[in-house]
Amino acid sequence: MPDDLNEDQMQRLAEALELNRKLDAIKIYREATGLGLKDAKDAVEKLHADLHQKYPDRYPEPSKSAGCSASAALLALAMGAIYLIAQLPA
């Protein structure tokens, strides 16, 4: 357990990571430690990797690429909009 977190904060952080809610975990870590975004993100990613290694069935594998799902969703939305516009009467 990181030294700068109390038991309640660590529990909330672990629950967020178990639910694969990394942004929530970073927010919890930042509020608890006062660290900046980059330092908190690095610390949470290390903790997530450690937890996954110890408990692979409980904690999902940390993602290697950030934003792929958002990019895919945005592309699908854009393609849908183009399709709808193409269907409008001339």
N, C-alpha and C positions, 0 to 999 in steps of 0.2 A: 504494500500500500504506500503511495506517495506520502512523504512526511508532512507535506503542507495541507493535507486534507484530513478532516475529522471523519469519524466512522459514518455519520449520516451522509456527508458529502460524497464519500467513497461509494456508499451504497447507491445513491442516486446516479452517480457517474457510471457504475457498473451496470445498472439497470438500463440506462440510455444506450450503452454499448451493446448490451444483450439484445436490445430491440433494433440494433443497427441505426441508431439515431446519433450519429457522430457530431452533428452541429449542436444538438442539445448537450452532449457530453462536453464539448469545448466551452460552451456557455457556462456550464456548471463549474468547470475547472477555472475559467477566467474569473468568475465571481468569487470563488474560494481563495484564489491565490493572488489576484490582481495582476497577473501576467498579461502581456500583450497577446494579440491574436496568433501570431506566428509561433511564439513560444508555447502557448497553450495547445495549439494544434499539434505541434511536434510531440509534446508530452502525452497528449491523449492518443495519438497514433502509436506511440511506443507502448503505452499501457494496453491498448487494444490488441496489439500484436502479442504482447506477453500473455494476456488473458486467453487469446485464441490458442496460443501454443499450449497453455496449461489445460484449458477446457474447450477443445475444438467443437464438441457437440453443443455447447451452450452459447458460445460467442461466434458469430459469423466471421468468415475470413475477411480481414481488412482489404478494402478495395485498392487496387493498384492504380486505377485511373479515376480521376475526379471529373464529374460532369458528363460522362458518356450518356447516362440515362436522360439527363436534361436536354442534351443535344439531340438525341433521337426523338424525344417528345416534341421539341421545337420543329424539327424537320417534318415530322408527321403532321403537325398542325399547319405548317406552311403548305405542304402538299395538299392537304384537305381544303385549305382556302383557295388555292389555285384551281382545284377541281370545281369547287362551287362557283367561282367566278367564270370559269369556262362554260358552265351550264346556263348562265344567264342569257336571256334572249337578246339578240343583237339590236 
